[in-house]
Amino acid sequence: MPETKFIKQLRRRLVELGCPLKRMRRLVREVAEHREDLKQAAMTEGRSQAEAEARADAQLGNPLVLAEQTMVALRQSSWWGRHPVIGFCVVPILMAPVLWLLLFCLELSLGFALGYGWDLRKLPGPDNLAAVRHLTITVVCAHCVAVALVTLFFCWFARQAAAAFKWTVTACVICSLYASFSKGTITPRSFQIAFSWSPDLVAGAVPLLIAGAIYFLLRRTARHFLEKVAE
């Protein structure tokens, strides 16, 4: 089926609005097939091909408006798209601590199992500064990885719901604030997780870096896709 100006404008606008490429291909294919049906119906009435195409485009309406209406319908088809404020503002505040704690403890337990074989007697004493430093680095790494996984969790939901990128940024900022003021500390004989007024800039920067990376990848993917289609 040959490409038309209407379909090209529709595809470009859907990509600009942040429609996932897989869904965009399906939506464009459905509109193209519907447009072809309208054109064939007009040609059976005795209209020329040019007149039939013009009538089909008129019946479908403005492709830019159609793309925006399609995105609204796509967002309304999921709970996250219908309730973005709850999904990307309230839910991260409630779920981020729980998910972070579960992942953090899982990663820390895995590190303890690999490093000490679940044997508490192998834990270093307070005078072993090198081993204590190693444990501290393990806690920091586990903290950052847990924060990154929680952030990616909400970013994935935002992408699947075709939500505006501002909601992805909102969820990342909330995760960043939580990561900045939550802290795990470890000593040879104790481990604590608490909130601190002294921000952890390294962990807090992780969600923001993820948001920036996602924005860059989405822009790059969209530009590459449109250039490939144009060629």
Secondary structure as GFF3:
##gff-version 3
##sequence-region A 1 231
A	DSSP	alpha_helix	5	16	.	.	.	ID=ss1
A	DSSP	alpha_helix	21	44	.	.	.	ID=ss2
A	DSSP	alpha_helix	49	60	.	.	.	ID=ss3
A	DSSP	alpha_helix	63	76	.	.	.	ID=ss4
A	DSSP	alpha_helix	79	82	.	.	.	ID=ss5
A	DSSP	alpha_helix	84	85	.	.	.	ID=ss6
A	DSSP	pi_helix	86	90	.	.	.	ID=ss7
A	DSSP	alpha_helix	91	116	.	.	.	ID=ss8
A	DSSP	three_ten_helix	120	122	.	.	.	ID=ss9
A	DSSP	alpha_helix	129	160	.	.	.	ID=ss10
A	DSSP	alpha_helix	165	181	.	.	.	ID=ss11
A	DSSP	beta_strand	182	187	.	.	.	ID=ss12
A	DSSP	beta_strand	190	195	.	.	.	ID=ss13
A	DSSP	alpha_helix	201	230	.	.	.	ID=ss14
###
